[in-house]
Each structure stands twice: as structure tokens, then as C-alpha cells.
Amino acid sequence: MKRLVTALSLLALGALAQTWNMATPYPPGNFHTQNILQFVKEVEEATGGRVRITVHPGGSLFPHPQILPAVRNGQVQMGEVLMSLLANENPLFNLDSIPFVVSGYEDAWRLYQAQRPEVEKWLAQRGVVFLYAVPWPPQGLYTKKPVNSAQDLKGLRFRAYNPATARLAELLGMTPVQVEAADIPQAFATGIVEAMITSPTTGVDSQAWDFARYFYDVKAWIPKNMVVIGRRAFESLSPQDREALLQAAKRAEERGWKMSQEEEAKALKTLAQRGMQVVKPSPQLMADLKKAGETMILEWQRQAGATGVRVYRQYLGR
């Protein structure tokens, strides 16, 4: 009888176990993915194996633009998405990708604190639970030829990865071309794009030294990735396991912000060691980029409505 009870108990525990999938668009070696792998390990340990999450990196499960819709409709339980990819649905998600809204990680953290409540609310209304966000290192300009001003960029085909980068390209006289991170090397090799602004980390991931010679460290903006879970999956957990998931997410966020800052210096060093010229931008180039940024923030405020403007003013301390 005792053996029967034990066997039934084990079966019950097995039935309660959750085996989930998580989609991310970034490669296994990327620091965001490494942070996620640590996160899911901690979730499994904290839940005694009741929650097991398989991470699918590099867009192998869903292409980047399809990840959040897949989480919404339950095709996958969890996902990682660049926040600004949602800019066309809600301008609030675009604020961290407008040039020079932030000037460093301290500003980026304050902006995140202003954004987060509204981001959580918007996602919750669509059946998605926000877990945490981690920034990329500051974005820099990659080119094949020297660039001293916006005039040198005119006519180039520019890799865009969200509405903000597409608009920046237009303001600088370039042609925006949508290219996901995984497709960057091929896009440059085939001439689909000739320049891009992205993090030094993405430059290392895509081996930018194979197709670009210059990295201008303009520190234009600090965008964020967010990790989310579908509401149905989240609510299927026991209260104890939900709390374990949330605590692991909190640690992943803290860890990820530190990793991002460490990654910036590491990636810049790698770019230089691989033969790229890591260049301080000219005053004219910075002035041209900042002028475009000023136009974009004015446009953003007109699009964002009262909620967006309130968040922006909260960040500014007004």
C-alpha cells in the first residue's frame, strides 16, 4: 500500500511539472541569451524541477517580429523581444531608441523606471506578463568608409531594426532597409545595406570586421530587451512557483544590467582587436545626429499622447 501511495505521489508531481519553450532572436553566445540561460536554470532549481524551460536562441523557433504574437496566443510560453519593435503599436516602446534621450546607463535606468508601469499595463491588457528588461550597450555607427558628418551618409542603404532607426535613416538622407540581427552579415555582403547603428555586442555577434572598417562610438541610445510570459502559463503555476519565477526575473534584471555595462568595454576591445577602427565621432557628426534626435523626440511627443508625454516628463523630473 505504501508503495502504491508513493507511486501515485510521484505521478501527481509529474503531472504538475511544466515544460515550457522560450523564444529569443539572439545567438547562444550573446550576453542576453546567457543571462536568460542562467534565469531558466534558477527557475528550475527554485521550483524543484516543476518548471523547466527550453530556450530556443537565434530566432530558431520564431522570427523576431513573431515572438510576442506567439506569446500572446499561447504558441510559446515565454519570449524575449526588443521593446522598440512594438513602437508601431504603442509609441511608448520607442522612447529608449530615440537618439540622445539618455546619455548613459544611469539615465537609461531612470527612463526604464518611468516606462515600466505603463509597459506592464499595456502588455497585461493583451494577455502578457512582463518579467524584466535588460539594456543593450550604447549604440554606435558602423560604416565601410570614413564619416565626418551626415553629408557622408547621404544615399547609403541603412540597416533598420525598428521604426526609430528607419526614421533616423530618413532624416539623415539614407534609405532604411529592415534587417534582423541574424541577417546582418549577408545583408552587408550582398550590398543590401552599407551602414548601421547598433551595439558593439551585435557587431561582435555578426563579426562586423568582415564587412565594415569603422565603428563610431556615438552612444546614440540604449535600447532594452524585455522578457515576457503568457498570462495563461503564468497563472497555471502555483503561488509558490509564481513567486520563484518573479524572484528569478528580478535577479536576472539586476545581473543583466551589470552584464551590459561589462559587455560594452569587452565588445569594443574585440572590435579593435579584430582590425576595426573604433573612432571618436567628429563634433559635426555628433551635431548632425543630435539634430535628428531633437526632431525625433518632438515627433514622438506628438504621437505618444498624454500618457507617453507624462512618462517622458517623469523621466526628465518635470
Secondary structure as the mmCIF struct_conf table of DSSP 4:
data_model
#
loop_
_struct_conf.conf_type_id
_struct_conf.id
_struct_conf.beg_label_comp_id
_struct_conf.beg_label_asym_id
_struct_conf.beg_label_seq_id
_struct_conf.end_label_comp_id
_struct_conf.end_label_asym_id
_struct_conf.end_label_seq_id
HELX_RH_AL_P HELX_RH_AL_P1 LYS A 2 LEU A 16
STRN STRN1 GLN A 18 ALA A 23
BEND BEND1 PRO A 25 TYR A 26
TURN_TY1_P TURN_TY1_P1 PRO A 28 GLY A 29
BEND BEND2 ASN A 30 ASN A 30
HELX_RH_AL_P HELX_RH_AL_P2 PHE A 31 ALA A 46
TURN_TY1_P TURN_TY1_P2 THR A 47 GLY A 49
BEND BEND3 ARG A 50 ARG A 50
STRN STRN2 VAL A 51 HIS A 56
TURN_TY1_P TURN_TY1_P3 GLY A 58 GLY A 59
BEND BEND4 SER A 60 PHE A 62
HELX_RH_AL_P HELX_RH_AL_P3 HIS A 64 ARG A 72
TURN_TY1_P TURN_TY1_P4 ASN A 73 GLY A 74
BEND BEND5 GLN A 75 GLN A 77
STRN STRN3 MET A 78 LEU A 82
HELX_RH_3T_P HELX_RH_3T_P1 MET A 83 LEU A 86
TURN_TY1_P TURN_TY1_P5 ALA A 87 GLU A 89
HELX_RH_3T_P HELX_RH_3T_P2 PRO A 91 SER A 97
BEND BEND6 ILE A 98 ILE A 98
TURN_TY1_P TURN_TY1_P6 PRO A 99 PHE A 100
BEND BEND7 VAL A 101 VAL A 101
BEND BEND8 GLY A 104 GLY A 104
HELX_RH_AL_P HELX_RH_AL_P4 TYR A 105 ALA A 124
TURN_TY1_P TURN_TY1_P7 GLN A 125 GLY A 127
STRN STRN4 VAL A 128 PRO A 135
HELX_LH_PP_P HELX_LH_PP_P1 TRP A 136 GLN A 139
STRN STRN5 GLY A 140 THR A 143
BEND BEND9 LYS A 144 LYS A 145
BEND BEND10 ASN A 148 SER A 149
HELX_RH_3T_P HELX_RH_3T_P3 ALA A 150 LEU A 153
TURN_TY1_P TURN_TY1_P8 LYS A 154 GLY A 155
STRN STRN6 ARG A 157 ALA A 160
BEND BEND11 TYR A 161 ASN A 162
HELX_RH_AL_P HELX_RH_AL_P5 PRO A 163 LEU A 171
TURN_TY1_P TURN_TY1_P9 LEU A 172 GLY A 173
STRN STRN7 THR A 175 GLN A 178
HELX_RH_3T_P HELX_RH_3T_P4 ALA A 181 ASP A 183
HELX_RH_AL_P HELX_RH_AL_P6 ILE A 184 ALA A 189
TURN_TY1_P TURN_TY1_P10 THR A 190 GLY A 191
BEND BEND12 ILE A 192 ILE A 192
BEND BEND13 GLU A 194 GLU A 194
STRN STRN8 ALA A 195 THR A 198
HELX_RH_AL_P HELX_RH_AL_P7 PRO A 200 ASP A 205
TURN_TY1_P TURN_TY1_P11 SER A 206 GLN A 207
HELX_RH_3T_P HELX_RH_3T_P5 ALA A 208 ASP A 210
TURN_TY1_P TURN_TY1_P12 PHE A 211 PHE A 211
STRN STRN9 TYR A 214 TYR A 216
STRN STRN10 LYS A 224 GLY A 230
HELX_RH_AL_P HELX_RH_AL_P8 ARG A 231 GLU A 235
TURN_TY1_P TURN_TY1_P13 SER A 236 SER A 236
BEND BEND14 LEU A 237 LEU A 237
HELX_RH_AL_P HELX_RH_AL_P9 PRO A 239 GLN A 273
TURN_TY1_P TURN_TY1_P14 ARG A 274 GLY A 275
STRN STRN11 GLN A 277 VAL A 279
HELX_LH_PP_P HELX_LH_PP_P2 LYS A 280 SER A 282
HELX_RH_AL_P HELX_RH_AL_P10 PRO A 283 LEU A 316
TURN_TY1_P TURN_TY1_P15 GLY A 317 GLY A 317
#
